[in-house]
Amino acid sequence: MHKSVRVLFDGWSLVYHPCSPAALHLLAILENLPEGVQPSVALPGSPPEWFPAVPFQILKIRTHDQFTWEQSSLPRLARRLEAQLVHLFLASTPLLGRSLAVVSPSDFDPTGWPDPNHGEPSSGLRGRLRQSIRLGGLARARAIFWPNDLAIDNELGAFQSLPPCVYSSFTPAGHLASEKRENGSGRAWSELRQLDLPETYLLFHGPASAPTINRLLSAWRWAAGPIGDYHPLLVLGFNSEERSHLTELAKTFDFGGTIRALPGLSPPAVALLYQGSTALFHPAPEPLWGGPIRHALACGKPVVASQHRQTSRLVGPAAYLVAGDDSRTLGAALITVVVEEEIAGKLAQAARQRAAAWTGVAYSQALSAAYQKILES
């Protein structure tokens, strides 16, 4: 029998970025906690209304400064709780004090990853400084968890492979979901009703970085005319400033109502948004954990994406991948998954088959073994 393990989970994303990969992966872990884990969740504010009722300790330290949270607040809470491990979801660990951190990297931010070839390059003094700080912290992490369906191609750090896992709300929509949508019951359905969503739509759920937005708008320029009126592109994951910026940029392309940035949503509502989509468009790097492509596959949805280093390993035959920044081909791929039902059906079937093995039980067992291995070493 495994020994009991006291683990403090970083809940920053649950308060400030609830539909981010970090938040979604944390929720997946919390619903699949291994037996013997004594969990506590650290939050930089009050739990959101949608946060599920949990039988474990929630600790609050109100702050809006993420750097202070990462470098000071979490270590202080860990000492107070006598936590044996702190489980983080952004690639940033405390530089000082006794190293207790394990990391499940769930961020789009390239400054959070030790390989300069991963994602998009950082820029500016602030970006390079944050990257240096994170590199120093990651070097002290007890383990960096990596999905076992992706090859570990970076030897910087103590990597441990775990099975993939997604938040259980991201499953193919069934009869019950259809009934709920018609009856308008449930808090998540109420969130979506207030948005007045179109019947059919494509979904982008990713970072608001300049390179990604450029690829997004350049590709949509080719697809908006043929399919935009009947399959508009809904954009998720941007804050209010980023939404305003996207709206202004879209005006220069004269996209009209074919592209629309949505406000922040709770994770259950995000899952329903995925379930109702025609396909996911993701011209960006994919986080290792909690990423949009993995959740789209779990929902059995076709994916159109830029071909980054890990993306082809993740999707196999379950996505339409386009190499480089070929915006015209990306746009053509979007048109294809909308108008060619046979191709979209094959992609959806491949997505369901690929995600069938992603079980919470397998992840829970492997996470328990990983925690024990770390403590025994």
C-alpha positions in Angstrom: 0.0 0.0 0.0 1.3 3.4 -0.9 2.2 5.9 1.8 0.1 9.0 2.2 1.4 12.0 0.3 0.6 15.7 1.1 0.4 17.6 -2.2 -0.3 21.3 -2.7 -1.8 22.1 -6.1 -1.3 25.5 -7.7 -4.8 26.9 -8.4 -3.7 30.3 -9.9 -5.3 29.5 -13.3 -8.7 28.5 -11.7 -9.1 32.1 -10.6 -7.5 34.2 -13.4 -7.6 31.9 -16.4 -10.4 29.3 -15.9 -10.6 28.1 -19.5 -6.8 27.8 -19.9 -5.0 24.5 -20.4 -3.5 24.8 -16.9 -7.0 25.1 -15.3 -8.4 22.2 -17.4 -5.6 19.9 -16.6 -5.8 20.7 -12.9 -9.5 19.9 -12.9 -8.7 16.6 -14.6 -6.3 15.7 -11.9 -8.6 16.7 -9.1 -11.3 14.4 -10.3 -8.8 11.6 -10.7 -6.8 11.9 -7.5 -4.9 8.8 -6.5 -5.8 7.1 -3.3 -3.5 8.1 -0.5 -3.0 11.7 -1.8 -3.9 14.4 0.8 -4.6 17.3 -1.5 -4.8 21.1 -0.9 -5.5 23.6 -3.5 -3.9 27.1 -3.3 -6.0 29.9 -4.8 -5.1 33.6 -5.3 -8.8 34.5 -4.5 -12.2 33.0 -3.8 -13.1 29.8 -5.6 -15.2 30.5 -8.7 -18.9 29.7 -8.6 -18.5 26.8 -11.0 -15.7 25.1 -9.0 -17.0 21.6 -8.0 -17.6 20.8 -4.3 -14.4 19.1 -3.1 -13.7 17.2 0.0 -10.2 18.7 0.5 -8.6 21.9 1.8 -8.7 25.1 -0.2 -6.3 27.9 0.8 -6.6 31.5 -0.3 -3.9 34.2 -0.5 -5.3 37.2 -2.4 -2.8 38.6 -4.9 -2.8 39.8 -8.5 1.0 39.4 -8.9 1.8 36.1 -10.5 5.5 36.3 -9.9 5.0 36.9 -6.2 2.6 34.0 -6.2 5.0 31.6 -7.8 8.1 32.6 -5.9 6.8 33.5 -2.5 3.1 32.6 -1.8 3.2 29.0 -2.8 6.5 28.1 -1.0 5.1 29.8 2.1 1.9 27.8 1.9 3.8 24.6 1.4 5.9 25.2 4.5 2.8 25.9 6.5 1.1 22.8 5.4 4.2 20.7 5.6 3.4 19.6 2.0 5.8 17.0 0.6 5.2 18.2 -3.0 3.9 21.3 -4.8 2.3 20.4 -8.1 2.6 23.2 -10.6 1.0 23.7 -14.1 3.1 26.6 -15.5 6.7 25.9 -16.3 7.9 28.2 -13.4 9.1 26.9 -10.1 10.5 28.8 -7.1 14.1 29.7 -7.3 14.7 29.8 -3.5 14.0 27.5 -0.6 13.7 23.7 -0.5 12.7 22.3 -3.8 9.4 20.5 -3.6 8.0 21.2 -7.1 6.7 18.8 -9.7 5.5 20.4 -13.0 2.9 19.4 -15.6 3.7 22.1 -18.2 0.3 23.4 -19.5 1.2 26.8 -20.9 1.3 28.3 -24.4 3.9 30.8 -23.2 7.2 29.9 -24.9 9.2 31.7 -22.1 8.0 29.0 -19.8 9.8 26.1 -21.6 13.6 25.3 -21.4 13.9 24.5 -25.1 14.2 27.7 -27.3 12.9 25.6 -30.3 9.6 24.9 -28.6 6.7 27.2 -29.5 7.4 30.8 -30.5 10.5 32.8 -29.6 10.4 35.1 -26.6 11.1 38.8 -27.3 12.1 41.8 -25.3 14.1 42.2 -22.1 11.1 41.2 -19.9 10.4 38.0 -21.8 14.1 36.9 -21.7 14.3 37.7 -18.0 11.2 35.7 -17.2 12.6 32.8 -19.3 15.9 32.9 -17.4 14.0 32.8 -14.1 11.9 29.9 -15.2 14.9 28.0 -16.5 16.5 28.4 -13.1 13.4 27.2 -11.3 12.8 24.2 -13.6 16.4 23.0 -13.0 15.4 22.5 -9.4 12.1 20.7 -10.0 11.8 17.2 -8.6 10.1 16.0 -11.9 8.6 17.4 -15.1 5.6 15.2 -16.1 5.3 14.5 -19.8 2.4 12.7 -21.7 3.6 9.2 -22.7 2.1 9.6 -26.2 4.6 12.3 -26.9 8.3 11.6 -27.3 10.6 13.3 -24.8 13.0 15.2 -27.1 14.5 17.5 -24.5 16.9 16.1 -21.8 16.9 19.2 -19.6 15.3 18.1 -16.4 14.0 15.0 -14.5 11.2 13.9 -16.9 8.6 11.3 -16.0 6.0 10.0 -18.5 2.4 9.7 -17.5 -0.7 8.6 -19.5 -2.8 11.3 -21.1 -5.8 12.6 -19.2 -8.5 15.1 -20.0 -11.3 16.7 -17.9 -14.3 14.3 -18.1 -16.7 17.0 -19.4 -14.8 16.8 -22.7 -16.6 13.7 -24.2 -18.7 13.4 -27.3 -22.1 15.0 -26.8 -24.9 12.4 -26.3 -28.6 12.4 -26.0 -28.7 13.8 -22.5 -26.6 16.8 -23.6 -29.0 17.4 -26.5 -32.0 17.4 -24.1 -30.2 19.8 -21.8 -29.6 22.2 -24.6 -33.2 22.2 -25.7 -34.5 22.6 -22.1 -31.9 25.2 -21.2 -31.1 23.6 -17.9 -27.8 23.8 -16.1 -25.4 26.7 -15.3 -23.1 26.0 -18.2 -26.0 25.9 -20.7 -27.1 29.3 -19.3 -23.7 30.7 -20.0 -23.9 29.7 -23.6 -27.4 30.8 -24.1 -26.4 34.3 -23.1 -23.8 34.3 -26.0 -26.5 33.7 -28.7 -24.3 31.2 -30.5 -24.7 30.3 -34.1 -26.0 26.8 -34.9 -22.8 25.8 -36.6 -19.3 27.2 -36.0 -15.6 26.6 -36.0 -13.6 27.1 -32.8 -10.2 28.6 -32.0 -9.1 28.2 -28.4 -5.5 29.4 -28.0 -3.0 32.0 -27.2 -3.3 35.7 -28.2 0.4 35.9 -29.3 1.1 38.1 -32.3 2.4 35.2 -34.5 -0.7 33.1 -33.8 -3.1 35.9 -34.5 -1.3 36.7 -37.7 -1.7 33.0 -38.8 -5.3 32.9 -37.6 -6.4 36.0 -39.6 -4.3 35.2 -42.7 -5.9 31.8 -42.9 -9.4 33.0 -42.2 -9.0 35.5 -45.1 -9.1 32.5 -47.5 -11.9 30.7 -45.7 -14.3 33.5 -44.5 -15.9 34.1 -47.9 -16.8 30.4 -48.8 -17.9 29.3 -45.3 -17.8 32.2 -42.8 -21.5 33.1 -43.1 -22.6 29.6 -42.1 -19.6 28.5 -40.0 -18.2 31.6 -38.3 -15.0 31.3 -36.3 -15.5 31.7 -32.6 -12.3 32.7 -30.6 -11.9 31.7 -27.0 -9.3 32.3 -24.4 -8.6 36.0 -24.8 -8.9 38.7 -22.1 -11.0 41.8 -22.7 -8.0 43.8 -24.1 -7.0 41.0 -26.4 -10.6 40.6 -27.6 -10.8 44.3 -28.5 -7.5 44.1 -30.3 -8.7 41.1 -32.4 -11.9 42.9 -33.2 -10.0 45.9 -34.5 -7.6 43.7 -36.6 -10.6 41.8 -38.0 -12.1 45.0 -39.3 -9.0 45.6 -41.5 -9.8 42.3 -43.2 -13.5 43.2 -43.6 -14.6 39.9 -42.0 -17.9 41.3 -40.8 -19.6 38.9 -38.4 -17.6 35.8 -39.6 -15.1 36.0 -36.7 -16.1 36.6 -33.1 -14.1 36.7 -29.8 -16.0 35.2 -26.9 -15.8 36.4 -23.2 -14.4 34.1 -20.5 -16.3 30.9 -19.8 -16.3 28.3 -17.1 -14.7 25.0 -17.9 -18.0 23.1 -18.1 -19.3 25.8 -20.6 -16.0 25.5 -22.6 -16.6 21.7 -22.9 -20.1 22.3 -24.2 -18.7 24.8 -26.7 -16.3 22.1 -28.0 -19.0 19.6 -28.2 -21.2 21.9 -30.3 -18.4 22.9 -32.7 -17.9 21.6 -36.3 -14.1 21.5 -35.9 -11.2 23.0 -34.0 -8.7 25.4 -35.7 -5.4 25.5 -34.0 -2.6 27.4 -35.9 -0.4 27.5 -32.7 1.9 25.3 -30.6 0.0 22.8 -28.4 0.7 22.7 -24.6 1.9 19.3 -23.2 -1.2 19.1 -20.9 -4.7 20.4 -21.2 -4.3 21.7 -24.7 -7.1 22.5 -27.2 -6.1 19.7 -29.7 -6.2 17.0 -27.1 -9.6 18.2 -25.8 -11.0 18.4 -29.4 -9.9 14.8 -30.0 -11.5 13.7 -26.7 -14.8 15.3 -28.0 -14.4 13.4 -31.3 -14.0 16.6 -33.3 -12.0 17.2 -36.6 -8.9 19.3 -36.1 -7.1 21.7 -38.5 -3.7 22.7 -37.2 -0.3 24.0 -38.0 2.3 21.3 -37.9 4.5 21.9 -34.9 7.0 19.5 -33.5 4.7 17.6 -31.1 1.4 18.1 -32.9 1.8 15.3 -35.5 2.8 12.9 -32.6 -0.4 13.8 -30.8 -3.0 13.6 -33.5 -1.7 10.9 -35.8 -4.4 10.5 -38.6 -7.0 12.5 -36.6 -6.2 15.9 -37.9 -5.6 17.9 -41.0 -2.1 19.3 -40.5 -0.5 22.1 -42.6 3.3 22.6 -42.6 4.7 26.1 -42.0 2.8 29.3 -42.2 0.9 28.5 -45.4 -2.2 30.5 -44.7 -3.9 29.6 -48.0 -3.6 25.9 -47.3 -4.8 26.4 -43.8 -7.8 28.2 -45.1 -8.4 25.5 -47.7 -8.2 22.9 -44.9 -10.9 24.7 -42.9 -13.2 24.7 -46.0 -12.5 21.0 -46.6 -13.6 19.9 -43.1 -16.8 21.9 -43.5 -17.9 20.9 -47.0 -16.4 17.4 -47.3 -18.5 15.4 -44.9 -16.7 12.2 -45.6 -13.3 13.6 -44.7 -14.7 15.3 -41.6 -16.3 12.0 -40.6 -13.0 10.1 -40.9 -11.1 12.6 -38.9 -13.8 12.5 -36.2 -13.7 8.7 -36.1 -9.9 8.8 -35.8 -10.1 11.3 -33.0 -12.5 9.1 -31.0 -10.2 6.1 -31.5 -7.1 8.0 -30.5 -8.7 9.4 -27.3 -10.4 6.1 -26.3 -7.3 5.0 -24.2 -7.1 8.3 -22.3 -8.6 7.1 -19.0 -8.6 8.8 -15.6 -7.9 5.5 -13.9 -4.6 5.0 -15.9 -3.5 8.5 -15.1 -4.4 8.3 -11.4 -2.4 5.1 -11.0 0.6 6.4 -12.8 0.5 9.7 -10.9 0.5 7.9 -7.6 3.5 5.8 -8.6 5.3 9.0 -9.8 4.7 10.8 -6.5 6.0 7.7 -4.6 9.1 7.4 -6.8 9.9 11.1 -6.2 9.6 10.9 -2.5 11.6 7.6 -2.2 14.4 9.1 -4.2 
